[in-house]
């Protein structure tokens, strides 16, 4: 039986006001830390670059819970605007195929 998966697509945008030579995407670590702190979900795989986005995969709960965690993640101050979710399942072979859900900024 398949499990729901939410792909969290974050625009691959460098963080503003970084010192020269600093890692351009510190929000990736912020998101990973935030997801690790969530007791209700688990990361399915490591995140990966897909085109102009960095994609995180969460599962382990009902769709509504996964989307709630995706929304709180998108609302983190360091996360670039334009982040959205794709609802799919763990049997999907392709990233980005599924129902798109806009995630509003808080």
Secondary structure by P-SEA (a helix, b strand, c coil): cbbbbbbbbccccccccccccccccaaaaaaaaaaaacccccccccccccccbbbbbbccccaaaaaaaaaaaaaccccccccbbbbbccccccccccbbbbbbcc
